[in-house]
Amino acid sequence: MDDAGKAKLREHLCIGCAECLLYCPTGAIEPSWSSSSQLLQERMVEYALGALQGKGRKVAFLNFLTDVSPDCDCAPWHDASLVPDIGILGSHDIVAIDQASADLINAAYGIKGSRLQGAFLPGEDKFRDVHVQAFWEIQLEYAQRISLGKREYTLENL
């Protein structure tokens, strides 16, 4: 708190987790989609790399492409889904599964009445339509560059 009794961010203590954005009760904290967005996304990739180092194929990843929210699924709310349910993906490669998930979501028809503004057709970027200044590819490009995984994948239906 500052002298006027208002909440104040202490930037020198920030670890870049973005929890403050999710839990600010008044919405006073807004994301900056400038260069800080790229730094946050790269930091998240580095945290994932640190958590997974040395585990090799002992770790598996599951992505549930159901109720695809326009916002982070870690948020304490959920808006209308952007696309119909697609299914569940599994992989030992965290980067490949996220790339496949993004590709499948963007290949789906968008749901009218969701927060989509115009990306209703298959092949249109659903994420960019909802968050114009957020470049989701940054995380996957950086993750591949630091050898967290590969963006190439093969889908096998079970």
N, C-alpha and C positions, 0 to 999 in steps of 0.2 A: 504494500500500500504506500502511496505517496502521502505528502502532508495534507492533501485535501481529502484523504480517505478513499481515493480511487485505486483500483487495481493497476499495477504497473508490471510490465514484463521486464525481467532481468535477463537481457540477451546474453550476457556473459555465462549464464548458467544453462542456456539452451543446448540441448543435445540433438535437436533436429527431428524429434519423433512425431511432431504435429499433433500430439494429444491435446494441446491447448485449443486447437481449432475444433476438435470434436466435442469438447466438454465445456466450452465457454457458454454459460447459460443465457447470455444476451446476444450472442452472435457478434460481439464487438471485435473479435479477432478474425480477420479475413486472411485467406491465403494470398501470398504474393506469387503470381504465376510468372514472374520474371526469372532472372538467373537463380534466385533462391530455390525455385521449384526444381531446377536441374540438380542443384546441390543436395536438396533433400532426397530426391530419387536416387542419386548416386550413393548417398550415405546409407539408404535402406538396403541397397544391393551389397554394399560392403559389410553391413551387419549380418546379412544372410550368409555371405561368404564365410565370415568368421564363425558363425554358428554351425555351418556345415563342414568346415575343414576337418579332414581326417576321417570323415564318416563314410565316404565313398558310396557304394550301392546299398549300404545299410539303411538308407533313408528313402522313403517313397513319398510322392506328392500326389494328392487327390484334389482336383478342382471340381466343384459342383456347379455346373452351369445351369442353375435353377434360380428363379426369382432374381434375375440379374438387375441389381440396383444401379441407379445412375450415380451413386456416390460410393465411397469406400464401404465395403461390407463390415468394417469394424465400427462404423458409426452406430450410435444408439437409436437410429430411426431407419425406416425403409420406405422409399417412395415406390410408385408403380414400376413394375419391371419394364425394361427397355425392349426385350425380345422374348419370345416364347421359350419355355424350358428346352434345353438342348441335351443335357445328359451329364454324365460324370466322366472325367478324364483321369487317367493315372499314368505316372511316369517316374523314373529315377532321375530325370533331368528337369530341374525347376524352371529353367529358361525355356526349354522346348514346350513344356506343358502350358506355361503362360502365353507363349506365342500362339500355340494351337488354340487356346481358349479365346484369345483376342480375335484370331482369324475366324473362328466359328461364330462368335458373337457378331462380328461385322458381316459375315456371310448370311446371317439370318434376316428375315423381314422384321422391321421395327414395329412395335405395338403403338397404334394410335391411342392418344390419351395419356401416353407416358410423357416424360420431359423431353423427348426427342422433338426437335424443331423441324427437321426435314430429311434426316438420314433414315428413311423408312425402307429403302430398297436394299437387297443383298449387295454386298460389296462396298456400301457406304460406311464411313467411320462413325459408329454409334457414340464412341467415347468423345471424339472431337466435336461432335454435334452438341453434346450436352455441356462439355467443358472446353470451349473454344481455344483457350490459351494453355491447356494442359496437353503436353506431348508425352503420351504414355509410352511411346517407343524408346524414350531415353533410357528407361530402366533396362529394357531387354538388350539394347545396343551396348550399354555399359557392362551389363552382366556377362555378355559374351566376350567383350573386350578384356575383362579381368579373369576370364576362364571359369566363371561360375557354371556355365553350361553353353549349349548351342541352340540357336534359334531354329535350326532345321529339325524337322520331325517327320514321322510317318504315322498316320492314323490307322489304327486297326479296330474295327468294330467287333465287339464281343456279343 
